[in-house]
Amino acid sequence: MSGGVALVLLGDVMLGRVVDEALTVLRPAQHMHRVWGDCLPLLRGGMAATGEQQLVAGNLECAVTDAEEKEEKEFNFKLSPANVDALTTARFDFASLANNHSLDYKEQGLHETRRVLAAAGIAAAGAGTAGEAAAPALVERGGCKLAFFCYSDHYETWAATERRPGINYIRPETATPEAVAAQLAAAQAAGADLTVVFVHWGPNWRWRPSKAIQRLARTFVDCGASIVFGHSSHHIKLHAMLRSSLPLCCVTHEAVVCL
């Protein structure tokens, strides 16, 4: 193994509503860079040190679909499949679909989202049937194999089953180490060097995570997660170093938990 990987983690990436409308005006694809502004050079490799390869992963807070039928809720976000270049322009490698917007346009929207992302070369996890939603996405970069697991604590009514597609739902108050360990074991079985957990949890605009969320973060780490990346609050909260056991062949920083 040589080199290494610079892992760039993005929270809630919402490209729907007026953003999607603007993207439609900005076509063709060479104008998509304007969506990201001054951040684009960082997303295109600017975070990597000499000899490293960069990997960009984010929580995609919208469906990628032309579907019209939508869930009855306050906010429904979708990106037109014709505008998926907005993600490839930023060199997205992985998108988490475990959140409260993946099914904004129902099952049809979710199915199309997964198809469009796959066709664009963007790995995804956290949604589908129960087995699909719980399975990790495996991404190799810089001589390192990373396993991405994705969870969301809302909405429970969107929880995936084997018969009905949905999200990989988890309830922080009742999640057990046994259940978490059973899912994360797939990373070791796949020979992953690094296990990354994306979690869409907690209400918006809370300054501190609940005790249940903090306990679940510790559970993820105890069950093998190297990085726990929380999002949903709409602002930066806190991070903690719970252990320092990342394989140095893959990354250059200690393990972190971002709540």
Phi and psi restraints in degrees (value plus and minus 20) as a CYANA .aco file:
   2 SER   PHI    -161.8  -121.8
   2 SER   PSI     149.7   189.7
   3 GLY   PHI      55.8    95.8
   3 GLY   PSI    -132.0   -92.0
   4 GLY   PHI     119.7   159.7
   4 GLY   PSI     157.9   197.9
   5 VAL   PHI    -151.3  -111.3
   5 VAL   PSI     116.0   156.0
   6 ALA   PHI    -117.7   -77.7
   6 ALA   PSI      94.1   134.1
   7 LEU   PHI    -115.2   -75.2
   7 LEU   PSI      96.8   136.8
   8 VAL   PHI    -123.7   -83.7
   8 VAL   PSI      97.5   137.5
   9 LEU   PHI    -128.2   -88.2
   9 LEU   PSI     106.6   146.6
  10 LEU   PHI    -134.0   -94.0
  10 LEU   PSI     117.6   157.6
  11 GLY   PHI     -95.7   -55.7
  11 GLY   PSI    -153.5  -113.5
  12 ASP   PHI     -92.2   -52.2
  12 ASP   PSI      90.3   130.3
  13 VAL   PHI    -122.0   -82.0
  13 VAL   PSI      84.0   124.0
  14 MET   PHI    -130.1   -90.1
  14 MET   PSI      91.8   131.8
  15 LEU   PHI    -133.6   -93.6
  15 LEU   PSI       2.0    42.0
  16 GLY   PHI    -113.1   -73.1
  16 GLY   PSI    -188.6  -148.6
  17 ARG   PHI      30.3    70.3
  17 ARG   PSI    -147.6  -107.6
  18 VAL   PHI     -85.8   -45.8
  18 VAL   PSI     -43.2    -3.2
  19 VAL   PHI     -85.5   -45.5
  19 VAL   PSI     -67.6   -27.6
  20 ASP   PHI     -82.6   -42.6
  20 ASP   PSI     -58.9   -18.9
  21 GLU   PHI     -81.8   -41.8
  21 GLU   PSI     -62.6   -22.6
  22 ALA   PHI     -86.4   -46.4
  22 ALA   PSI     -58.6   -18.6
  23 LEU   PHI     -81.0   -41.0
  23 LEU   PSI     -58.0   -18.0
  24 THR   PHI     -82.4   -42.4
  24 THR   PSI     -58.8   -18.8
  25 VAL   PHI     -90.6   -50.6
  25 VAL   PSI     -52.4   -12.4
  26 LEU   PHI     -98.4   -58.4
  26 LEU   PSI     -29.7    10.3
  27 ARG   PHI     -77.0   -37.0
  27 ARG   PSI     130.6   170.6
  28 PRO   PHI     -95.9   -55.9
  28 PRO   PSI    -197.9  -157.9
  29 ALA   PHI     -78.4   -38.4
  29 ALA   PSI     -49.1    -9.1
  30 GLN   PHI     -85.9   -45.9
  30 GLN   PSI     -31.0     9.0
  31 HIS   PHI    -115.5   -75.5
  31 HIS   PSI     -22.7    17.3
  32 MET   PHI     -84.8   -44.8
  32 MET   PSI     -40.9    -0.9
  33 HIS   PHI     -81.6   -41.6
  33 HIS   PSI     -42.4    -2.4
  34 ARG   PHI     -87.3   -47.3
  34 ARG   PSI     -40.7    -0.7
  35 VAL   PHI     -82.5   -42.5
  35 VAL   PSI     -55.2   -15.2
  36 TRP   PHI    -114.9   -74.9
  36 TRP   PSI     -33.1     6.9
  37 GLY   PHI      37.7    77.7
  37 GLY   PSI    -156.5  -116.5
  38 ASP   PHI     -90.7   -50.7
  38 ASP   PSI     -31.6     8.4
  39 CYS   PHI     -98.0   -58.0
  39 CYS   PSI     -38.6     1.4
  40 LEU   PHI     -77.7   -37.7
  40 LEU   PSI     -63.8   -23.8
  41 PRO   PHI     -78.8   -38.8
  41 PRO   PSI     -53.6   -13.6
  42 LEU   PHI     -88.6   -48.6
  42 LEU   PSI     -60.3   -20.3
  43 LEU   PHI     -90.5   -50.5
  43 LEU   PSI     -45.4    -5.4
  44 ARG   PHI    -112.6   -72.6
  44 ARG   PSI       3.3    43.3
  45 GLY   PHI      98.5   138.5
  45 GLY   PSI     -21.6    18.4
  46 GLY   PHI     -90.6   -50.6
  46 GLY   PSI     -30.9     9.1
  47 MET   PHI    -113.3   -73.3
  47 MET   PSI     -28.5    11.5
  48 ALA   PHI    -106.8   -66.8
  48 ALA   PSI     118.7   158.7
  49 ALA   PHI    -100.2   -60.2
  49 ALA   PSI     150.2   190.2
  50 THR   PHI     -76.9   -36.9
  50 THR   PSI     108.8   148.8
  51 GLY   PHI      69.6   109.6
  51 GLY   PSI     -30.8     9.2
  52 GLU   PHI    -111.4   -71.4
  52 GLU   PSI     135.9   175.9
  53 GLN   PHI    -129.4   -89.4
  53 GLN   PSI     125.1   165.1
  54 GLN   PHI    -119.2   -79.2
  54 GLN   PSI     125.1   165.1
  55 LEU   PHI    -150.5  -110.5
  55 LEU   PSI     104.4   144.4
  56 VAL   PHI    -125.7   -85.7
  56 VAL   PSI     105.1   145.1
  57 ALA   PHI    -154.1  -114.1
  57 ALA   PSI     117.3   157.3
  58 GLY   PHI    -170.6  -130.6
  58 GLY   PSI     143.4   183.4
  59 ASN   PHI    -107.7   -67.7
  59 ASN   PSI      92.1   132.1
  60 LEU   PHI    -104.6   -64.6
  60 LEU   PSI      84.8   124.8
  61 GLU   PHI    -112.1   -72.1
  61 GLU   PSI      26.3    66.3
  62 CYS   PHI    -188.2  -148.2
  62 CYS   PSI     137.1   177.1
  63 ALA   PHI    -100.3   -60.3
  63 ALA   PSI     135.8   175.8
  64 VAL   PHI    -134.8   -94.8
  64 VAL   PSI      73.6   113.6
  65 THR   PHI    -182.0  -142.0
  65 THR   PSI     138.0   178.0
  66 ASP   PHI    -122.7   -82.7
  66 ASP   PSI     -14.9    25.1
  67 ALA   PHI     -79.9   -39.9
  67 ALA   PSI     127.3   167.3
  68 GLU   PHI    -125.4   -85.4
  68 GLU   PSI     -53.4   -13.4
  69 GLU   PHI     -90.4   -50.4
  69 GLU   PSI     107.4   147.4
  70 LYS   PHI    -149.5  -109.5
  70 LYS   PSI     142.6   182.6
  71 GLU   PHI     -88.0   -48.0
  71 GLU   PSI     130.9   170.9
  72 GLU   PHI    -104.3   -64.3
  72 GLU   PSI      75.0   115.0
  73 LYS   PHI    -173.7  -133.7
  73 LYS   PSI     151.4   191.4
  74 GLU   PHI     -88.9   -48.9
  74 GLU   PSI     -63.6   -23.6
  75 PHE   PHI    -142.5  -102.5
  75 PHE   PSI     107.5   147.5
  76 ASN   PHI    -145.9  -105.9
  76 ASN   PSI      98.8   138.8
  77 PHE   PHI    -134.9   -94.9
  77 PHE   PSI     114.8   154.8
  78 LYS   PHI    -168.1  -128.1
  78 LYS   PSI     128.4   168.4
  79 LEU   PHI    -130.2   -90.2
  79 LEU   PSI     113.1   153.1
  80 SER   PHI     -84.9   -44.9
  80 SER   PSI     116.6   156.6
  81 PRO   PHI     -74.7   -34.7
  81 PRO   PSI     -48.7    -8.7
  82 ALA   PHI     -86.2   -46.2
  82 ALA   PSI     -35.4     4.6
  83 ASN   PHI    -126.5   -86.5
  83 ASN   PSI      -4.7    35.3
  84 VAL   PHI     -83.4   -43.4
  84 VAL   PSI     -37.4     2.6
  85 ASP   PHI     -80.3   -40.3
  85 ASP   PSI     -38.8     1.2
  86 ALA   PHI     -81.0   -41.0
  86 ALA   PSI     -53.2   -13.2
  87 LEU   PHI    -101.3   -61.3
  87 LEU   PSI     -63.5   -23.5
  88 THR   PHI     -88.2   -48.2
  88 THR   PSI     -50.2   -10.2
  89 THR   PHI     -81.1   -41.1
  89 THR   PSI     -56.1   -16.1
  90 ALA   PHI    -106.1   -66.1
  90 ALA   PSI     -13.8    26.2
  91 ARG   PHI      39.0    79.0
  91 ARG   PSI      23.3    63.3
  92 PHE   PHI     -82.3   -42.3
  92 PHE   PSI     112.1   152.1
  93 ASP   PHI    -125.7   -85.7
  93 ASP   PSI     -50.6   -10.6
  94 PHE   PHI    -165.7  -125.7
  94 PHE   PSI     120.9   160.9
  95 ALA   PHI    -150.1  -110.1
  95 ALA   PSI     107.6   147.6
  96 SER   PHI    -101.8   -61.8
  96 SER   PSI     113.4   153.4
  97 LEU   PHI    -130.8   -90.8
  97 LEU   PSI     -14.2    25.8
  98 ALA   PHI    -107.2   -67.2
  98 ALA   PSI      69.3   109.3
  99 ASN   PHI    -180.8  -140.8
  99 ASN   PSI    -196.5  -156.5
 100 ASN   PHI    -113.4   -73.4
 100 ASN   PSI       2.7    42.7
 101 HIS   PHI    -152.1  -112.1
 101 HIS   PSI     -27.9    12.1
 102 SER   PHI     -81.5   -41.5
 102 SER   PSI     -49.7    -9.7
 103 LEU   PHI    -128.9   -88.9
 103 LEU   PSI       4.1    44.1
 104 ASP   PHI     -76.4   -36.4
 104 ASP   PSI     -51.6   -11.6
 105 TYR   PHI    -133.8   -93.8
 105 TYR   PSI      17.4    57.4
 106 LYS   PHI      41.7    81.7
 106 LYS   PSI    -186.2  -146.2
 107 GLU   PHI     -83.5   -43.5
 107 GLU   PSI     -57.7   -17.7
 108 GLN   PHI     -79.0   -39.0
 108 GLN   PSI     -63.4   -23.4
 109 GLY   PHI     -84.4   -44.4
 109 GLY   PSI     -59.6   -19.6
 110 LEU   PHI     -86.1   -46.1
 110 LEU   PSI     -65.9   -25.9
 111 HIS   PHI     -78.4   -38.4
 111 HIS   PSI     -64.5   -24.5
 112 GLU   PHI     -87.4   -47.4
 112 GLU   PSI     -58.0   -18.0
 113 THR   PHI     -76.3   -36.3
 113 THR   PSI     -68.6   -28.6
 114 ARG   PHI     -84.6   -44.6
 114 ARG   PSI     -60.1   -20.1
 115 ARG   PHI     -85.6   -45.6
 115 ARG   PSI     -65.3   -25.3
 116 VAL   PHI     -85.5   -45.5
 116 VAL   PSI     -63.1   -23.1
 117 LEU   PHI     -82.8   -42.8
 117 LEU   PSI     -64.3   -24.3
 118 ALA   PHI     -81.1   -41.1
 118 ALA   PSI     -62.4   -22.4
 119 ALA   PHI     -85.1   -45.1
 119 ALA   PSI     -48.0    -8.0
 120 ALA   PHI    -106.0   -66.0
 120 ALA   PSI     -21.1    18.9
 121 GLY   PHI      61.0   101.0
 121 GLY   PSI       1.2    41.2
 122 ILE   PHI    -125.9   -85.9
 122 ILE   PSI      98.8   138.8
 123 ALA   PHI     -90.7   -50.7
 123 ALA   PSI     133.2   173.2
 124 ALA   PHI    -167.4  -127.4
 124 ALA   PSI     135.6   175.6
 125 ALA   PHI    -174.9  -134.9
 125 ALA   PSI     145.7   185.7
 126 GLY   PHI      81.3   121.3
 126 GLY   PSI     -21.7    18.3
 127 ALA   PHI    -170.1  -130.1
 127 ALA   PSI     136.4   176.4
 128 GLY   PHI     112.3   152.3
 128 GLY   PSI    -175.4  -135.4
 129 THR   PHI     -87.5   -47.5
 129 THR   PSI     151.5   191.5
 130 ALA   PHI     -74.9   -34.9
 130 ALA   PSI     -64.8   -24.8
 131 GLY   PHI     -86.3   -46.3
 131 GLY   PSI     -61.1   -21.1
 132 GLU   PHI     -87.1   -47.1
 132 GLU   PSI     -62.1   -22.1
 133 ALA   PHI     -86.7   -46.7
 133 ALA   PSI     -53.1   -13.1
 134 ALA   PHI    -102.8   -62.8
 134 ALA   PSI     -39.4     0.6
 135 ALA   PHI     -94.0   -54.0
 135 ALA   PSI     126.6   166.6
 136 PRO   PHI    -100.2   -60.2
 136 PRO   PSI     134.3   174.3
 137 ALA   PHI    -113.7   -73.7
 137 ALA   PSI     112.5   152.5
 138 LEU   PHI    -125.3   -85.3
 138 LEU   PSI     105.2   145.2
 139 VAL   PHI    -149.3  -109.3
 139 VAL   PSI     109.0   149.0
 140 GLU   PHI    -126.1   -86.1
 140 GLU   PSI     115.2   155.2
 141 ARG   PHI    -179.2  -139.2
 141 ARG   PSI     115.8   155.8
 142 GLY   PHI      38.3    78.3
 142 GLY   PSI      14.4    54.4
 143 GLY   PHI      56.9    96.9
 143 GLY   PSI      -7.8    32.2
 144 CYS   PHI    -144.2  -104.2
 144 CYS   PSI     116.0   156.0
 145 LYS   PHI    -121.2   -81.2
 145 LYS   PSI     100.5   140.5
 146 LEU   PHI    -128.3   -88.3
 146 LEU   PSI     116.8   156.8
 147 ALA   PHI    -128.5   -88.5
 147 ALA   PSI     100.8   140.8
 148 PHE   PHI    -124.6   -84.6
 148 PHE   PSI     100.9   140.9
 149 PHE   PHI    -130.2   -90.2
 149 PHE   PSI     123.8   163.8
 150 CYS   PHI    -152.9  -112.9
 150 CYS   PSI     118.0   158.0
 151 TYR   PHI    -156.5  -116.5
 151 TYR   PSI     138.8   178.8
 152 SER   PHI    -166.5  -126.5
 152 SER   PSI     121.9   161.9
 153 ASP   PHI    -116.7   -76.7
 153 ASP   PSI     -10.3    29.7
 154 HIS   PHI    -177.0  -137.0
 154 HIS   PSI     114.0   154.0
 155 TYR   PHI    -124.4   -84.4
 155 TYR   PSI     125.0   165.0
 156 GLU   PHI     -82.6   -42.6
 156 GLU   PSI     -53.0   -13.0
 157 THR   PHI     -87.0   -47.0
 157 THR   PSI     -34.0     6.0
 158 TRP   PHI    -115.6   -75.6
 158 TRP   PSI     -14.4    25.6
 159 ALA   PHI     -78.1   -38.1
 159 ALA   PSI     112.0   152.0
 160 ALA   PHI     -90.0   -50.0
 160 ALA   PSI     124.6   164.6
 161 THR   PHI    -146.3  -106.3
 161 THR   PSI     156.0   196.0
 162 GLU   PHI     -91.8   -51.8
 162 GLU   PSI     -39.0     1.0
 163 ARG   PHI    -122.3   -82.3
 163 ARG   PSI     -40.7    -0.7
 164 ARG   PHI    -149.2  -109.2
 164 ARG   PSI      99.6   139.6
 165 PRO   PHI     -83.0   -43.0
 165 PRO   PSI     128.1   168.1
 166 GLY   PHI    -192.1  -152.1
 166 GLY   PSI    -174.7  -134.7
 167 ILE   PHI    -123.3   -83.3
 167 ILE   PSI     142.7   182.7
 168 ASN   PHI    -100.6   -60.6
 168 ASN   PSI      65.8   105.8
 169 TYR   PHI     -98.0   -58.0
 169 TYR   PSI     121.1   161.1
 170 ILE   PHI    -161.8  -121.8
 170 ILE   PSI     120.0   160.0
 171 ARG   PHI    -128.8   -88.8
 171 ARG   PSI      90.6   130.6
 172 PRO   PHI     -74.3   -34.3
 172 PRO   PSI     -54.3   -14.3
 173 GLU   PHI     -89.7   -49.7
 173 GLU   PSI     -44.3    -4.3
 174 THR   PHI    -143.4  -103.4
 174 THR   PSI     -22.6    17.4
 175 ALA   PHI     -82.2   -42.2
 175 ALA   PSI     115.7   155.7
 176 THR   PHI    -126.8   -86.8
 176 THR   PSI     129.9   169.9
 177 PRO   PHI     -77.1   -37.1
 177 PRO   PSI     -54.4   -14.4
 178 GLU   PHI     -84.0   -44.0
 178 GLU   PSI     -63.6   -23.6
 179 ALA   PHI     -87.9   -47.9
 179 ALA   PSI     -61.4   -21.4
 180 VAL   PHI     -84.5   -44.5
 180 VAL   PSI     -66.4   -26.4
 181 ALA   PHI     -81.3   -41.3
 181 ALA   PSI     -57.2   -17.2
 182 ALA   PHI     -82.5   -42.5
 182 ALA   PSI     -58.9   -18.9
 183 GLN   PHI     -93.5   -53.5
 183 GLN   PSI     -67.3   -27.3
 184 LEU   PHI     -88.2   -48.2
 184 LEU   PSI     -37.3     2.7
 185 ALA   PHI     -80.8   -40.8
 185 ALA   PSI     -42.7    -2.7
 186 ALA   PHI     -83.3   -43.3
 186 ALA   PSI     -45.7    -5.7
 187 ALA   PHI     -86.9   -46.9
 187 ALA   PSI     -66.3   -26.3
 188 GLN   PHI     -85.2   -45.2
 188 GLN   PSI     -59.9   -19.9
 189 ALA   PHI     -81.9   -41.9
 189 ALA   PSI     -51.0   -11.0
 190 ALA   PHI    -107.5   -67.5
 190 ALA   PSI     -20.8    19.2
 191 GLY   PHI      55.0    95.0
 191 GLY   PSI       8.7    48.7
 192 ALA   PHI     -91.4   -51.4
 192 ALA   PSI     122.2   162.2
 193 ASP   PHI    -106.3   -66.3
 193 ASP   PSI     -43.8    -3.8
 194 LEU   PHI    -165.0  -125.0
 194 LEU   PSI     113.1   153.1
 195 THR   PHI    -130.9   -90.9
 195 THR   PSI      99.9   139.9
 196 VAL   PHI    -135.2   -95.2
 196 VAL   PSI     108.4   148.4
 197 VAL   PHI    -131.9   -91.9
 197 VAL   PSI     101.5   141.5
 198 PHE   PHI    -116.8   -76.8
 198 PHE   PSI     111.7   151.7
 199 VAL   PHI    -155.1  -115.1
 199 VAL   PSI     102.1   142.1
 200 HIS   PHI    -116.2   -76.2
 200 HIS   PSI      82.6   122.6
 201 TRP   PHI    -163.4  -123.4
 201 TRP   PSI     134.9   174.9
 202 GLY   PHI      59.1    99.1
 202 GLY   PSI     140.9   180.9
 203 PRO   PHI     -97.2   -57.2
 203 PRO   PSI     145.9   185.9
 204 ASN   PHI     -92.0   -52.0
 204 ASN   PSI     129.1   169.1
 205 TRP   PHI      44.4    84.4
 205 TRP   PSI       5.8    45.8
 206 ARG   PHI    -114.4   -74.4
 206 ARG   PSI     114.8   154.8
 207 TRP   PHI    -101.8   -61.8
 207 TRP   PSI     -43.1    -3.1
 208 ARG   PHI    -150.3  -110.3
 208 ARG   PSI     119.4   159.4
 209 PRO   PHI     -88.4   -48.4
 209 PRO   PSI     130.1   170.1
 210 SER   PHI     -86.5   -46.5
 210 SER   PSI     143.3   183.3
 211 LYS   PHI     -82.7   -42.7
 211 LYS   PSI     -54.8   -14.8
 212 ALA   PHI     -84.3   -44.3
 212 ALA   PSI     -60.1   -20.1
 213 ILE   PHI     -86.6   -46.6
 213 ILE   PSI     -61.6   -21.6
 214 GLN   PHI     -84.0   -44.0
 214 GLN   PSI     -59.3   -19.3
 215 ARG   PHI     -83.9   -43.9
 215 ARG   PSI     -62.4   -22.4
 216 LEU   PHI     -85.5   -45.5
 216 LEU   PSI     -57.2   -17.2
 217 ALA   PHI     -79.4   -39.4
 217 ALA   PSI     -64.2   -24.2
 218 ARG   PHI     -83.7   -43.7
 218 ARG   PSI     -58.8   -18.8
 219 THR   PHI     -82.2   -42.2
 219 THR   PSI     -63.5   -23.5
 220 PHE   PHI     -77.0   -37.0
 220 PHE   PSI     -65.7   -25.7
 221 VAL   PHI     -85.7   -45.7
 221 VAL   PSI     -64.8   -24.8
 222 ASP   PHI     -82.5   -42.5
 222 ASP   PSI     -45.6    -5.6
 223 CYS   PHI    -113.6   -73.6
 223 CYS   PSI     -13.8    26.2
 224 GLY   PHI      98.7   138.7
 224 GLY   PSI     -22.5    17.5
 225 ALA   PHI     -92.0   -52.0
 225 ALA   PSI     114.3   154.3
 226 SER   PHI    -108.7   -68.7
 226 SER   PSI     -54.7   -14.7
 227 ILE   PHI    -154.2  -114.2
 227 ILE   PSI     110.5   150.5
 228 VAL   PHI    -136.1   -96.1
 228 VAL   PSI      95.3   135.3
 229 PHE   PHI    -133.5   -93.5
 229 PHE   PSI      85.5   125.5
 230 GLY   PHI    -114.2   -74.2
 230 GLY   PSI     128.0   168.0
 231 HIS   PHI    -172.9  -132.9
 231 HIS   PSI     150.5   190.5
 232 SER   PHI     104.3   144.3
 232 SER   PSI     -42.4    -2.4
 233 SER   PHI     -95.7   -55.7
 233 SER   PSI     -35.8     4.2
 234 HIS   PHI      54.6    94.6
 234 HIS   PSI      -7.3    32.7
 235 HIS   PHI    -180.2  -140.2
 235 HIS   PSI     143.6   183.6
 236 ILE   PHI     -94.2   -54.2
 236 ILE   PSI     114.9   154.9
 237 LYS   PHI    -126.7   -86.7
 237 LYS   PSI    -121.5   -81.5
 238 LEU   PHI    -161.6  -121.6
 238 LEU   PSI     146.6   186.6
 239 HIS   PHI    -157.9  -117.9
 239 HIS   PSI     141.4   181.4
 240 ALA   PHI    -165.0  -125.0
 240 ALA   PSI     127.3   167.3
 241 MET   PHI    -115.2   -75.2
 241 MET   PSI      85.7   125.7
 242 LEU   PHI    -111.6   -71.6
 242 LEU   PSI     -48.0    -8.0
 243 ARG   PHI    -182.5  -142.5
 243 ARG   PSI     143.9   183.9
 244 SER   PHI    -145.5  -105.5
 244 SER   PSI      59.5    99.5
 245 SER   PHI    -154.4  -114.4
 245 SER   PSI       1.6    41.6
 246 LEU   PHI     -87.4   -47.4
 246 LEU   PSI     120.2   160.2
 247 PRO   PHI     -85.6   -45.6
 247 PRO   PSI     100.3   140.3
 248 LEU   PHI     -88.0   -48.0
 248 LEU   PSI     -35.8     4.2
 249 CYS   PHI     -88.8   -48.8
 249 CYS   PSI     -37.4     2.6
 250 CYS   PHI    -123.3   -83.3
 250 CYS   PSI     -63.7   -23.7
 251 VAL   PHI    -156.1  -116.1
 251 VAL   PSI     149.2   189.2
 252 THR   PHI    -134.5   -94.5
 252 THR   PSI      -9.7    30.3
 253 HIS   PHI    -147.5  -107.5
 253 HIS   PSI     141.8   181.8
 254 GLU   PHI     -92.4   -52.4
 254 GLU   PSI     145.8   185.8
 255 ALA   PHI     -86.5   -46.5
 255 ALA   PSI     121.0   161.0
 256 VAL   PHI    -152.6  -112.6
 256 VAL   PSI     134.1   174.1
 257 VAL   PHI    -141.8  -101.8
 257 VAL   PSI      98.8   138.8
 258 CYS   PHI    -127.4   -87.4
 258 CYS   PSI      97.6   137.6
